[in-house]
Amino acid sequence: MSPALTNEPTDADFTSILESLRSAATGPDAKAAADKLALAVSKAGVETLIDRNVIQTLHAFALNKKSGYERESAAIGFQSLPAVLGAPCAPFFIPSLPILFELYADKGEVVRVAAAAAAKGILQLFPPEATRTVFKALEDILEKGKWQTKVGVLDALKNFAATAKESVADELGHILPKVEHTMHDTKKEVATSAVKCATSLCNTLANPDLAPHVPALVKCMSNPDTVPACIKALSSTTFVAEVTAPALAVLVPLLIRALNDRSMEVQRRTVVVIDNLVRLVRNPQVAARYLSPLVDGVKKIADSAAFPEVRAYAETALNTLLKSGASSGGTTPSRDLDTETAEIFKILLTLLDDSLVVRSATEPNAPSATRHALLTSSLRFQASMTADLVYQKRFLEKSRWNRCVGLYMKPWLGDDEATKFAESVRTHLHAVEQVGLLSFFSSVISVDQPFQEKHGAVKSGTNEEGELLCDTLFSLAYGALLLLSHTTLRLFRGRRYGILGANGSGKSTLMRQLRDGKVENFPSQDQVRCVMVEHALQSEDTSLSVLDFVASDKSLMAVPRSKIRDQLLEVGFDDAKQADIVGGLSGGWKMKLELARAMLYNADLLLLDEVRRRLSPQIAHKPRMSFFVISGIFAVSCALRSIARSCFCGLVGTVAH
C-alpha cells in the first residue's frame, strides 16, 4: 500500500513522486508511485493537475518513444488518478484520451494493457448525459488513429452503448457513418470490430419492430449487396411503434441505397416501406430533418419507373413525405450546439460565487473568466450537458441536474454547496425558459399534440365512468400495409367494446398485438392482463376430460375444481358434458371451453376474436350472458348484427379496409 501523505504536498513532493513514477522499474513500483501521486492531488486539490504539471508530465512520459518504462508509467498514472479523484474530475482527462489510445499501438504489451485499462477507467466515469461530448472525442481519434487505436475506440463505443442506451441512440445519426466507414478498412481486425460496434449501437434502438432486423441492417452497411434482402424483410414487418430520430438515422441511408437499386421490385417495396414508416413519424421536425434526403429518390421513381404500379406507389409515398414536412430543398438545420453551450456557459459563470470568477474590467456585472483553467474546462463540460437538459425540457428532473452540474462542482464548492449550485442553475434556467428568453435554443415540438391536430385524432370524452385501463394514441401496420394510423384507444374497466371491419382490415392483428404487448404505449401484462379467446388446443393434451383439461392448466392450479365446474356450467357444460373428452368436442364446444378457461384467468381485458361465429345460436344470442360480467371485453366481428343485436357491446369502433 502506498504511504500516506500526512501534510499537504509541496512542489518538491510532486517533483519527487513524478520522478519515482518515471523511474519505476516494475509495474508494481509504478502502481505504488501512481497511487501516491493520485493521493497527493486529492489532498492538495485538483488544481495541482495543472499547477504542478501532473498531466503535462504524464503526457511527456507517454510520448517518450525511447522509453517503454515511461510510457507504461504514464498509462498506470492515468489509471490511478481517475480511480482516486472520481467522476468530478472526468472532464480533465478528456484531452488525454488521444494519447492513451495511441498507446494501443505500442510495441510493448504491458504498455498496451496499461493504456487500455486507463482509457476504460476514464470512460467509466462519464454519465449518460455526457455521451455526445465523449463520442465527439472518440470520433476524432477514430479518424486519425492507427488500426490498433481504431479497434480500441470501436470497443470503447460498443461498451458505452451498454451503459447509456437512450443517449447513445440519440447520437446514432452522428456516430454510425463514422463506424460504417471503418467497416471497409483494409485491416480485417478493424472491419470485424466495426461490425460488432455497429450492432451494439443499433441495439440501443427503442423500436421493437426494428430489433429483429438489426443484424440485417448492420450487414447492409458492410455489404450493400444485401440491401434487397433487407428491404424484403422490412416489407414483411408489422410496424406498430412510433418511428423516431434514432430509427431514421439507421433506416434512411439504407432506404436511399434501395431507391437507387435497378430492380423494380426493390423500388416498389422500398417506396411502400417509406410510405408506411413516414406515417409513423410523429415529430414534424424529425420528419423534415431525416426524411428530406428521400424526397428526390422517391420523386424520380414516381416520374420515371417503368411499371405504372411502381409509379403509383411512389406517388403515394411522395405525397406522404411532403405532408410530413420533408422537402427536396434540403434538411432542417440541426441544433447550433456551439451557440447553446456558449450561452449556457455564460449563465453558469454569472451564477458562480464571486470567489471563483474574475470580474470583467469593462463590464463589472458580467464575469469574464473563472479563476482556474480546470474550472473553466469543467464548466464547459457542464454547459454541454445542461444545454441538452434545457433542449429536452427536463427541468423537473432534479437528479439529472445534480448529476450534470452538482457532481462536477464538488471539487470547488464541496458537496452541500455543489448541490445548491445545481439547484440554482436548474431553477434559474427553468424560470428563464418559461418567460421565453432562451431564444438561442431550437424549439422542441410536442410529439402528440401537433400530430393529433395534423391527423385529426380526436380525444375521447370524459363522460365514461369507471377505472381507465388505457388511453393511448397508436399506429398499426402489417407488412407493407398500414392498418391504423394515429388511432386513439381508450378503454374503461367493466365496459364492453367491439371492433368491426372487413376481412383483412386488421382486426385479428390488433387483437394479437394487444395480447403480445406490441401496441405502443399500451400497458404491460403486469398492469393490464389481457387474455385472447381463440382456437389454441392443437398443441395441448386433448385426451383429458373437459374438467380435467381445465384443471391441468398450470395457470389455474390454485383454482378449486368446484369453481372450475361452476364456470363450465355457466357456458353450457353440464356435468355429463364436463366428463366428455376434449378431443371429441365440436368446434363450437371447443370455443366455449376456451371461453370458460379464459374467464378463469381473471383477466382485466378479455379479447374475443369472432367468438360468436363459432358458438351455438343459443349461447351466441343469449342477451347479456353471465360471462360478460368480467373486468372488460374487447370483441372482433365482421358483422354489425352479431354485436349490436345481441347487446354484446356498448361501444363499437370500425376499421376501414
SEMARTI-721872 format. One line per field, with one value per residue (C-alpha): x, y, z; residue in one letter; residue number from 1. Coordinates in nm, 3 decimals. Layout:
px: c(X:...) .
py: c(Y:...) .
pz: c(Z:...) .
resn: c(A:...) .
resi: c(NUM:...) .
***
This chain:
px: c(0.000:0.130:0.248:0.005:0.092:0.049:0.085:-0.030:0.213:0.465:0.619:0.914:0.682:0.520:0.858:0.979:0.667:0.670:1.036:0.959:0.687:0.917:1.199:0.985:1.149:0.846:0.471:0.407:0.660:0.485:0.147:0.272:0.407:0.089:-0.131:0.086:0.056:-0.323:-0.337:-0.120:-0.351:-0.653:-0.501:-0.366:-0.667:-0.748:-0.583:-0.248:-0.316:-0.212:-0.037:0.212:0.235:0.099:-0.096:0.168:0.440:0.237:0.184:0.558:0.614:0.355:0.509:0.866:0.936:1.268:1.141:0.876:0.904:0.794:0.507:0.385:0.423:0.218:-0.064:-0.056:-0.065:-0.381:-0.528:-0.477:-0.580:-0.940:-0.982:-0.888:-1.027:-1.354:-1.621:-1.593:-1.255:-1.358:-1.361:-0.994:-0.888:-1.068:-0.762:-0.554:-0.768:-0.596:-0.257:-0.381:-0.548:-0.229:-0.056:-0.288:-0.044:0.266:0.515:0.518:0.230:0.248:0.209:-0.092:-0.260:-0.198:-0.327:-0.644:-0.710:-0.654:-0.886:-1.155:-1.125:-1.166:-1.464:-1.644:-1.662:-1.894:-2.272:-2.512:-2.571:-2.206:-2.239:-2.232:-1.915:-1.736:-1.838:-1.706:-1.366:-1.368:-1.475:-1.169:-0.942:-1.113:-1.046:-0.676:-0.555:-0.363:-0.551:-0.494:-0.622:-0.930:-1.007:-0.973:-1.206:-1.466:-1.460:-1.499:-1.800:-1.952:-1.907:-2.056:-2.368:-2.432:-2.448:-2.619:-2.868:-3.102:-2.821:-2.630:-2.944:-2.973:-2.622:-2.665:-2.701:-2.355:-2.160:-2.291:-2.145:-1.802:-1.835:-1.969:-1.664:-1.434:-1.625:-1.443:-1.097:-0.824:-0.743:-0.972:-0.949:-1.087:-1.370:-1.472:-1.469:-1.672:-1.947:-1.965:-1.968:-2.243:-2.452:-2.424:-2.504:-2.811:-2.931:-2.989:-3.291:-3.606:-3.817:-3.928:-4.027:-3.668:-3.494:-3.517:-3.368:-3.057:-2.819:-2.956:-2.933:-2.571:-2.491:-2.622:-2.368:-2.077:-2.218:-2.451:-2.540:-2.766:-2.990:-3.264:-3.297:-3.319:-3.588:-3.784:-3.769:-3.878:-4.173:-4.296:-4.273:-4.567:-4.484:-4.652:-4.422:-4.359:-4.061:-3.823:-3.500:-3.265:-3.460:-3.449:-3.077:-3.033:-3.302:-3.266:-2.917:-3.047:-3.359:-3.152:-2.946:-3.260:-3.416:-3.113:-3.144:-3.222:-3.474:-3.834:-3.935:-3.686:-3.803:-4.167:-4.103:-3.889:-4.146:-4.416:-4.195:-4.118:-4.488:-4.566:-4.269:-4.337:-4.691:-4.542:-4.316:-4.497:-4.249:-4.254:-3.902:-3.770:-3.950:-3.806:-3.453:-3.424:-3.676:-3.588:-3.300:-3.557:-3.773:-3.567:-3.524:-3.894:-3.986:-3.755:-3.931:-4.273:-4.179:-3.980:-4.037:-4.109:-4.414:-4.730:-4.787:-4.447:-4.506:-4.839:-4.685:-4.406:-4.654:-4.837:-4.510:-4.404:-4.728:-4.688:-4.330:-4.426:-4.718:-4.488:-4.268:-3.991:-3.882:-3.640:-3.492:-3.276:-3.289:-3.392:-3.083:-2.975:-2.913:-2.641:-2.471:-2.175:-2.403:-2.621:-2.319:-2.158:-2.474:-2.522:-2.155:-2.211:-2.512:-2.313:-2.046:-2.297:-2.433:-2.093:-1.973:-1.754:-1.459:-1.446:-1.465:-1.270:-1.485:-1.456:-1.299:-1.533:-1.849:-1.841:-2.169:-2.053:-1.771:-1.531:-1.345:-1.301:-1.007:-0.867:-0.840:-0.967:-1.282:-1.335:-1.293:-1.541:-1.797:-1.781:-1.837:-2.132:-2.267:-2.270:-2.483:-2.700:-2.775:-2.926:-3.132:-3.273:-3.336:-3.520:-3.705:-3.601:-3.642:-3.825:-3.565:-3.353:-3.134:-3.020:-2.922:-2.726:-2.556:-2.471:-2.380:-2.360:-2.129:-1.867:-1.873:-1.779:-1.402:-1.466:-1.764:-1.790:-2.081:-2.357:-2.280:-2.238:-2.588:-2.726:-2.549:-2.703:-3.046:-2.990:-2.890:-3.198:-3.444:-3.283:-3.290:-3.642:-3.762:-3.583:-3.725:-4.079:-4.065:-3.921:-3.574:-3.379:-3.418:-3.086:-3.241:-3.421:-3.783:-3.881:-4.215:-4.453:-4.491:-4.856:-5.041:-4.921:-4.993:-5.335:-5.408:-5.245:-5.413:-5.742:-5.711:-5.997:-5.953:-6.229:-6.470:-6.463:-6.825:-6.738:-6.725:-6.500:-6.131:-5.938:-5.737:-5.565:-5.582:-5.326:-5.257:-5.105:-5.046:-5.051:-4.912:-4.887:-4.612:-4.640:-4.999:-5.077:-5.385:-5.437:-5.278:-5.260:-5.567:-5.697:-5.764:-5.948:-6.079:-6.252:-6.274:-6.610:-6.711:-6.764:-6.615:-6.649:-6.444:-6.587:-6.419:-6.396:-6.179:-5.814:-5.868:-5.650:-5.896:-5.726:-5.383:-5.479:-5.606:-5.280:-5.071:-5.268:-5.223:-4.849:-4.793:-4.680:-4.917:-4.717:-4.794:-5.039:-4.996:-4.786:-4.935:-4.842:-5.053:-5.343:-5.374:-5.501:-5.628:-5.731:-6.000:-5.919:-5.867:-5.543:-5.593:-5.381:-5.063:-5.235:-5.337:-5.693:-5.725:-5.841:-6.197:-6.320:-6.298:-5.954:-5.830:-5.907:-5.783:-5.448:-5.374:-5.060:-5.204:-5.513:-5.351:-5.463:-5.826:-6.059:-6.223:-6.560:-6.502:-6.390:-6.705:-6.927:-6.760:-6.807:-7.173:-7.219:-7.110:-7.324:-7.116:-7.339:-7.182:-7.220:-7.062:-6.775:-6.687:-6.652:-6.308:-6.183:-6.066:-6.421:-6.579:-6.710:-6.563:-6.837:-6.792:-6.415:-6.467:-6.695:-6.422:-6.164:-6.403:-6.459:-6.087:-6.010:-6.267:-6.098:-5.774:-5.935:-5.823:-5.855:-5.925:-6.076:-6.013:-6.276:-6.191:-6.504:-6.624:-6.993:-6.947:-6.825:-7.072:-7.413:-7.707:-7.843:-7.521:-7.430:-7.764:-7.835:-7.869:-7.619:-7.498:-7.320:-6.980:-6.994:-6.969:-6.590:-6.346:-6.369:-6.438:-6.292:-6.460:-6.398:-6.653:-6.718:-7.093:-7.256:-7.564:-7.370:-7.261:-7.536:-7.845:-7.728:-7.634:-7.283:-7.101:-7.180:-6.929:-6.838:-6.547:-6.485:-6.175:-6.177:-6.042) .
py: c(0.000:0.347:0.554:0.822:1.190:1.348:1.710:1.898:1.807:2.069:2.134:1.923:1.636:1.637:1.650:1.355:1.148:1.211:1.113:0.792:0.717:0.789:0.570:0.281:-0.041:-0.266:-0.244:-0.271:0.008:0.228:0.147:0.247:0.577:0.643:0.583:0.820:1.080:1.050:1.081:1.394:1.554:1.461:1.629:1.938:1.995:1.919:2.246:2.072:1.860:2.170:2.385:2.106:1.993:1.649:1.593:1.764:1.541:1.224:1.325:1.368:1.020:0.872:1.037:0.930:0.693:0.585:0.450:0.183:0.215:0.576:0.501:0.225:0.452:0.723:0.479:0.349:0.709:0.766:0.455:0.579:0.942:0.877:0.593:0.816:1.151:1.008:1.134:1.508:1.511:1.318:1.627:1.694:1.366:1.404:1.571:1.271:1.015:1.056:0.992:0.686:0.537:0.596:0.366:0.087:0.054:0.041:-0.238:-0.333:-0.548:-0.414:-0.062:-0.162:-0.335:-0.040:0.209:0.006:-0.011:0.365:0.455:0.222:0.369:0.724:0.643:0.468:0.798:0.971:0.975:0.900:1.273:1.314:1.073:1.341:1.502:1.170:1.043:1.359:1.299:0.934:1.017:1.238:0.961:0.704:0.910:0.970:0.664:0.354:0.031:-0.084:0.252:0.220:-0.122:0.023:0.314:0.085:-0.138:0.170:0.286:-0.061:-0.068:0.279:0.160:-0.093:0.169:0.465:0.323:0.619:0.873:0.657:0.614:0.992:1.006:0.734:0.986:1.125:0.816:0.545:0.695:0.702:0.341:0.234:0.386:0.166:-0.145:-0.108:-0.072:-0.283:-0.435:-0.729:-0.662:-0.310:-0.423:-0.700:-0.464:-0.211:-0.465:-0.559:-0.193:-0.104:-0.396:-0.276:0.081:-0.025:-0.242:0.079:0.149:0.153:0.047:-0.317:-0.352:-0.296:-0.503:-0.834:-0.663:-0.513:-0.784:-0.736:-0.356:-0.377:-0.623:-0.373:-0.122:-0.358:-0.527:-0.314:-0.623:-0.737:-0.429:-0.602:-0.887:-0.642:-0.435:-0.754:-0.839:-0.488:-0.505:-0.813:-0.648:-0.540:-0.183:-0.061:0.171:0.535:0.590:0.835:1.010:0.724:0.474:0.705:0.761:0.388:0.340:0.641:0.553:0.203:0.340:0.579:0.286:0.086:0.372:0.364:-0.010:-0.101:-0.369:-0.256:-0.500:-0.348:0.001:-0.097:-0.247:0.049:0.318:0.116:0.079:0.452:0.535:0.324:0.443:0.810:0.770:0.656:0.961:1.195:1.479:1.719:1.842:1.487:1.428:1.742:1.666:1.294:1.227:1.510:1.313:1.056:1.301:1.324:0.948:0.879:1.156:1.008:0.671:0.837:1.016:0.754:0.400:0.153:-0.004:0.203:0.017:0.123:0.483:0.484:0.355:0.609:0.892:0.792:0.777:1.115:1.278:1.125:1.252:1.606:1.612:1.501:1.808:1.666:1.861:1.835:2.171:2.019:1.919:2.132:2.284:2.086:2.240:2.503:2.321:2.559:2.859:2.676:2.560:2.905:3.074:2.822:2.865:3.240:3.174:2.933:3.198:3.454:3.210:3.119:3.251:3.563:3.374:3.154:3.417:3.713:4.015:4.198:4.543:4.680:4.502:4.475:4.283:4.016:3.777:3.723:3.415:3.169:3.176:2.846:2.679:2.347:2.512:2.663:2.319:2.170:2.446:2.399:2.028:2.102:2.355:2.094:1.857:2.136:2.253:1.911:1.924:2.263:2.149:1.841:2.049:1.823:2.098:1.883:1.606:1.733:1.423:1.481:1.839:1.732:1.463:1.706:2.013:1.949:1.649:1.844:2.143:1.937:1.995:2.370:2.409:2.094:1.850:2.063:2.386:2.199:2.054:2.400:2.541:2.272:2.358:2.729:2.658:2.444:2.691:2.987:2.826:2.698:3.046:3.198:2.934:2.992:3.359:3.272:3.422:3.113:3.217:3.064:2.716:2.540:2.487:2.144:2.049:1.838:1.497:1.418:1.747:1.854:1.509:1.488:1.820:1.711:1.372:1.467:1.234:1.312:1.262:1.064:1.244:1.218:1.116:0.749:0.621:0.365:0.287:0.388:0.093:0.276:0.597:0.594:0.709:0.436:0.319:-0.033:-0.177:-0.529:-0.587:-0.315:-0.227:0.046:-0.070:0.205:0.549:0.758:0.592:0.660:0.357:0.438:0.155:0.152:-0.143:-0.322:-0.189:-0.398:-0.276:-0.405:-0.355:-0.410:-0.439:-0.633:-0.939:-0.839:-0.499:-0.586:-0.678:-1.000:-0.844:-0.572:-0.835:-1.029:-0.714:-0.617:-0.965:-0.968:-0.616:-0.478:-0.183:0.127:0.287:0.008:-0.107:-0.419:-0.752:-0.689:-0.372:-0.483:-0.861:-0.948:-1.292:-1.378:-1.636:-1.829:-2.185:-2.287:-2.652:-2.812:-2.829:-2.936:-3.274:-3.323:-3.677:-3.543:-3.479:-3.121:-3.068:-3.231:-3.039:-2.701:-2.809:-2.919:-2.568:-2.453:-2.104:-2.242:-2.483:-2.271:-2.253:-2.501:-2.764:-2.651:-2.304:-2.455:-2.671:-2.368:-2.169:-2.454:-2.477:-2.108:-2.152:-2.465:-2.762:-2.972:-3.245:-3.505:-3.277:-3.196:-3.565:-3.574:-3.599:-3.263:-3.416:-3.524:-3.181:-2.988:-2.652:-2.462:-2.657:-2.612:-2.239:-2.247:-2.438:-2.175:-1.904:-2.066:-2.115:-1.755:-1.625:-1.821:-1.628:-1.319:-1.105:-0.728:-0.738:-1.040:-1.038:-1.226:-1.290:-1.388:-1.590:-1.560:-1.704:-2.030:-2.051:-2.214:-1.980:-2.044:-1.919:-1.657:-1.477:-1.514:-1.148:-1.015:-1.363:-1.403:-1.443:-1.076:-0.994:-0.972:-0.684:-0.592:-0.735:-0.631:-0.816:-0.852:-0.923:-0.870:-0.831:-0.544:-0.759:-1.020:-0.749:-0.490:-0.720:-0.919:-0.612:-0.753:-0.423:-0.077:0.091:-0.018:0.103:0.035:-0.044:0.082:-0.159) .
pz: c(0.000:-0.081:0.215:0.322:0.298:0.640:0.527:0.218:-0.061:-0.170:-0.510:-0.402:-0.308:-0.651:-0.823:-0.617:-0.676:-1.052:-1.066:-0.876:-1.129:-1.424:-1.298:-1.175:-1.288:-1.248:-1.283:-0.906:-0.842:-1.097:-0.941:-0.595:-0.726:-0.926:-0.621:-0.418:-0.693:-0.701:-0.321:-0.335:-0.592:-0.381:-0.073:-0.247:-0.473:-0.835:-0.944:-0.895:-1.203:-1.395:-1.134:-1.052:-1.417:-1.333:-1.655:-1.869:-1.720:-1.774:-2.137:-2.177:-2.034:-2.271:-2.576:-2.499:-2.788:-2.637:-2.304:-2.273:-1.894:-1.905:-2.141:-1.911:-1.607:-1.779:-1.851:-1.493:-1.371:-1.572:-1.412:-1.056:-1.099:-1.218:-0.969:-0.672:-0.787:-0.920:-1.157:-1.069:-1.242:-1.554:-1.785:-1.706:-1.866:-2.200:-2.363:-2.253:-2.435:-2.777:-2.617:-2.430:-2.737:-2.934:-2.686:-2.804:-3.095:-2.873:-2.931:-2.565:-2.446:-2.091:-2.229:-2.438:-2.144:-1.912:-2.169:-2.226:-1.853:-1.818:-2.105:-1.974:-1.625:-1.756:-1.979:-1.693:-1.506:-1.753:-1.706:-1.995:-2.042:-2.147:-2.439:-2.707:-2.567:-2.523:-2.866:-3.030:-2.871:-2.974:-3.332:-3.377:-3.250:-3.475:-3.786:-3.718:-3.529:-3.632:-3.680:-3.321:-3.199:-3.419:-3.273:-2.923:-2.998:-3.156:-2.849:-2.627:-2.827:-2.803:-2.426:-2.390:-2.572:-2.297:-2.020:-2.187:-2.438:-2.469:-2.502:-2.750:-2.961:-2.985:-3.134:-3.397:-3.676:-3.599:-3.495:-3.730:-4.051:-3.882:-3.772:-4.110:-4.278:-4.067:-4.180:-4.509:-4.354:-4.512:-4.175:-4.100:-3.726:-3.773:-4.000:-3.759:-3.461:-3.660:-3.729:-3.360:-3.262:-3.510:-3.387:-3.027:-3.130:-3.329:-3.042:-2.847:-3.069:-2.859:-3.156:-3.102:-3.469:-3.582:-3.315:-3.511:-3.818:-3.653:-3.786:-4.140:-4.113:-3.999:-4.275:-4.529:-4.402:-4.459:-4.770:-4.988:-5.193:-4.909:-4.932:-5.143:-4.892:-4.604:-4.779:-4.843:-4.473:-4.375:-4.614:-4.427:-4.086:-3.874:-3.774:-3.458:-3.266:-3.338:-3.569:-3.403:-3.499:-3.392:-3.603:-3.905:-3.856:-3.919:-4.185:-4.413:-4.551:-4.628:-4.798:-5.010:-5.136:-5.205:-5.403:-5.633:-5.694:-6.055:-5.963:-5.999:-5.727:-5.482:-5.573:-5.525:-5.183:-5.083:-5.160:-4.983:-4.675:-4.687:-4.709:-4.403:-4.199:-4.264:-4.133:-3.803:-3.767:-3.530:-3.487:-3.786:-3.709:-3.717:-4.047:-4.201:-4.089:-4.160:-4.438:-4.677:-4.836:-4.954:-5.148:-5.467:-5.494:-5.445:-5.691:-5.953:-5.925:-5.932:-6.255:-6.443:-6.311:-6.592:-6.427:-6.362:-6.035:-5.903:-6.013:-5.830:-5.508:-5.537:-5.593:-5.275:-5.080:-5.218:-5.106:-4.761:-4.739:-4.835:-4.592:-4.311:-4.354:-4.574:-4.880:-5.168:-5.074:-4.804:-4.442:-4.150:-3.983:-3.680:-3.340:-3.306:-3.022:-3.004:-2.952:-2.700:-2.499:-2.508:-2.382:-2.102:-2.007:-1.967:-1.745:-1.528:-1.486:-1.364:-1.105:-0.962:-0.629:-0.661:-0.517:-0.827:-1.100:-1.227:-1.296:-1.625:-1.604:-1.871:-1.751:-1.371:-1.359:-1.602:-1.504:-1.792:-1.668:-1.385:-1.151:-1.281:-1.621:-1.488:-1.354:-1.698:-1.852:-1.606:-1.667:-2.044:-1.992:-1.763:-2.013:-2.288:-2.080:-1.944:-2.298:-2.366:-2.047:-2.150:-2.507:-2.382:-2.118:-1.830:-1.572:-1.320:-1.301:-1.014:-1.003:-1.360:-1.287:-0.982:-1.190:-1.471:-1.262:-0.889:-0.917:-1.112:-0.877:-0.571:-0.608:-0.596:-0.362:-0.152:-0.152:0.000:-0.182:-0.511:-0.475:-0.400:-0.706:-0.930:-0.794:-0.852:-1.212:-1.267:-1.118:-1.295:-1.639:-1.583:-1.494:-1.792:-2.026:-1.903:-1.998:-2.338:-2.302:-2.415:-2.778:-2.880:-2.840:-3.122:-3.033:-2.911:-3.063:-2.858:-3.016:-2.961:-2.992:-3.341:-3.480:-3.326:-3.494:-3.819:-3.847:-3.689:-3.392:-3.157:-2.784:-2.622:-2.398:-2.022:-1.975:-1.928:-1.574:-1.412:-1.391:-1.703:-1.835:-2.119:-2.320:-2.596:-2.950:-3.168:-3.523:-3.661:-3.982:-4.118:-4.368:-4.629:-4.536:-4.285:-4.095:-3.838:-3.835:-3.517:-3.368:-3.019:-2.797:-2.474:-2.255:-1.915:-1.679:-1.687:-2.030:-2.345:-2.672:-3.026:-3.338:-3.686:-4.022:-4.343:-4.381:-4.395:-4.235:-3.934:-3.660:-3.552:-3.596:-3.349:-3.105:-3.116:-3.086:-2.775:-2.630:-2.705:-2.571:-2.906:-2.926:-2.841:-2.506:-2.415:-2.053:-1.998:-1.888:-1.525:-1.537:-1.758:-1.801:-2.149:-2.246:-2.601:-2.675:-2.994:-3.116:-2.942:-2.844:-3.115:-2.909:-2.583:-2.443:-2.569:-2.431:-2.093:-1.987:-2.007:-1.631:-1.601:-1.904:-1.747:-1.403:-1.554:-1.680:-1.495:-1.460:-1.285:-1.039:-0.745:-0.861:-0.681:-0.903:-0.772:-0.917:-1.248:-1.255:-1.188:-1.465:-1.712:-1.615:-1.692:-2.054:-2.109:-1.987:-1.762:-1.550:-1.824:-2.083:-1.846:-1.845:-2.226:-2.388:-2.521:-2.849:-2.931:-2.893:-3.190:-3.287:-3.107:-2.783:-2.802:-2.827:-2.522:-2.340:-2.434:-2.322:-1.983:-1.931:-2.028:-1.781:-1.501:-1.566:-1.408:-1.699:-1.694:-2.066:-2.243:-2.618:-2.822:-3.187:-3.384:-3.085:-3.164:-3.511:-3.354:-3.064:-3.084:-3.153:-2.803:-2.646:-2.905:-2.885:-2.518:-2.413:-2.162:-2.072:-1.739:-1.897:-1.987:-1.616:-1.612:-1.600:-1.965:-2.311:-2.644:-2.931:-3.301:-3.572:-3.940:-3.884:-3.704:-3.632:-3.438:-3.198:-3.196:-3.198:-2.902:-2.699:-2.700:-2.676:-2.552:-2.783:-3.135:-3.346:-3.713:-3.915:-4.272:-4.527) .
resn: c(M:S:P:A:L:T:N:E:P:T:D:A:D:F:T:S:I:L:E:S:L:R:S:A:A:T:G:P:D:A:K:A:A:A:D:K:L:A:L:A:V:S:K:A:G:V:E:T:L:I:D:R:N:V:I:Q:T:L:H:A:F:A:L:N:K:K:S:G:Y:E:R:E:S:A:A:I:G:F:Q:S:L:P:A:V:L:G:A:P:C:A:P:F:F:I:P:S:L:P:I:L:F:E:L:Y:A:D:K:G:E:V:V:R:V:A:A:A:A:A:A:K:G:I:L:Q:L:F:P:P:E:A:T:R:T:V:F:K:A:L:E:D:I:L:E:K:G:K:W:Q:T:K:V:G:V:L:D:A:L:K:N:F:A:A:T:A:K:E:S:V:A:D:E:L:G:H:I:L:P:K:V:E:H:T:M:H:D:T:K:K:E:V:A:T:S:A:V:K:C:A:T:S:L:C:N:T:L:A:N:P:D:L:A:P:H:V:P:A:L:V:K:C:M:S:N:P:D:T:V:P:A:C:I:K:A:L:S:S:T:T:F:V:A:E:V:T:A:P:A:L:A:V:L:V:P:L:L:I:R:A:L:N:D:R:S:M:E:V:Q:R:R:T:V:V:V:I:D:N:L:V:R:L:V:R:N:P:Q:V:A:A:R:Y:L:S:P:L:V:D:G:V:K:K:I:A:D:S:A:A:F:P:E:V:R:A:Y:A:E:T:A:L:N:T:L:L:K:S:G:A:S:S:G:G:T:T:P:S:R:D:L:D:T:E:T:A:E:I:F:K:I:L:L:T:L:L:D:D:S:L:V:V:R:S:A:T:E:P:N:A:P:S:A:T:R:H:A:L:L:T:S:S:L:R:F:Q:A:S:M:T:A:D:L:V:Y:Q:K:R:F:L:E:K:S:R:W:N:R:C:V:G:L:Y:M:K:P:W:L:G:D:D:E:A:T:K:F:A:E:S:V:R:T:H:L:H:A:V:E:Q:V:G:L:L:S:F:F:S:S:V:I:S:V:D:Q:P:F:Q:E:K:H:G:A:V:K:S:G:T:N:E:E:G:E:L:L:C:D:T:L:F:S:L:A:Y:G:A:L:L:L:L:S:H:T:T:L:R:L:F:R:G:R:R:Y:G:I:L:G:A:N:G:S:G:K:S:T:L:M:R:Q:L:R:D:G:K:V:E:N:F:P:S:Q:D:Q:V:R:C:V:M:V:E:H:A:L:Q:S:E:D:T:S:L:S:V:L:D:F:V:A:S:D:K:S:L:M:A:V:P:R:S:K:I:R:D:Q:L:L:E:V:G:F:D:D:A:K:Q:A:D:I:V:G:G:L:S:G:G:W:K:M:K:L:E:L:A:R:A:M:L:Y:N:A:D:L:L:L:L:D:E:V:R:R:R:L:S:P:Q:I:A:H:K:P:R:M:S:F:F:V:I:S:G:I:F:A:V:S:C:A:L:R:S:I:A:R:S:C:F:C:G:L:V:G:T:V:A:H) .
resi: c(1:2:3:4:5:6:7:8:9:10:11:12:13:14:15:16:17:18:19:20:21:22:23:24:25:26:27:28:29:30:31:32:33:34:35:36:37:38:39:40:41:42:43:44:45:46:47:48:49:50:51:52:53:54:55:56:57:58:59:60:61:62:63:64:65:66:67:68:69:70:71:72:73:74:75:76:77:78:79:80:81:82:83:84:85:86:87:88:89:90:91:92:93:94:95:96:97:98:99:100:101:102:103:104:105:106:107:108:109:110:111:112:113:114:115:116:117:118:119:120:121:122:123:124:125:126:127:128:129:130:131:132:133:134:135:136:137:138:139:140:141:142:143:144:145:146:147:148:149:150:151:152:153:154:155:156:157:158:159:160:161:162:163:164:165:166:167:168:169:170:171:172:173:174:175:176:177:178:179:180:181:182:183:184:185:186:187:188:189:190:191:192:193:194:195:196:197:198:199:200:201:202:203:204:205:206:207:208:209:210:211:212:213:214:215:216:217:218:219:220:221:222:223:224:225:226:227:228:229:230:231:232:233:234:235:236:237:238:239:240:241:242:243:244:245:246:247:248:249:250:251:252:253:254:255:256:257:258:259:260:261:262:263:264:265:266:267:268:269:270:271:272:273:274:275:276:277:278:279:280:281:282:283:284:285:286:287:288:289:290:291:292:293:294:295:296:297:298:299:300:301:302:303:304:305:306:307:308:309:310:311:312:313:314:315:316:317:318:319:320:321:322:323:324:325:326:327:328:329:330:331:332:333:334:335:336:337:338:339:340:341:342:343:344:345:346:347:348:349:350:351:352:353:354:355:356:357:358:359:360:361:362:363:364:365:366:367:368:369:370:371:372:373:374:375:376:377:378:379:380:381:382:383:384:385:386:387:388:389:390:391:392:393:394:395:396:397:398:399:400:401:402:403:404:405:406:407:408:409:410:411:412:413:414:415:416:417:418:419:420:421:422:423:424:425:426:427:428:429:430:431:432:433:434:435:436:437:438:439:440:441:442:443:444:445:446:447:448:449:450:451:452:453:454:455:456:457:458:459:460:461:462:463:464:465:466:467:468:469:470:471:472:473:474:475:476:477:478:479:480:481:482:483:484:485:486:487:488:489:490:491:492:493:494:495:496:497:498:499:500:501:502:503:504:505:506:507:508:509:510:511:512:513:514:515:516:517:518:519:520:521:522:523:524:525:526:527:528:529:530:531:532:533:534:535:536:537:538:539:540:541:542:543:544:545:546:547:548:549:550:551:552:553:554:555:556:557:558:559:560:561:562:563:564:565:566:567:568:569:570:571:572:573:574:575:576:577:578:579:580:581:582:583:584:585:586:587:588:589:590:591:592:593:594:595:596:597:598:599:600:601:602:603:604:605:606:607:608:609:610:611:612:613:614:615:616:617:618:619:620:621:622:623:624:625:626:627:628:629:630:631:632:633:634:635:636:637:638:639:640:641:642:643:644:645:646:647:648:649:650:651:652:653:654:655:656:657) .
***
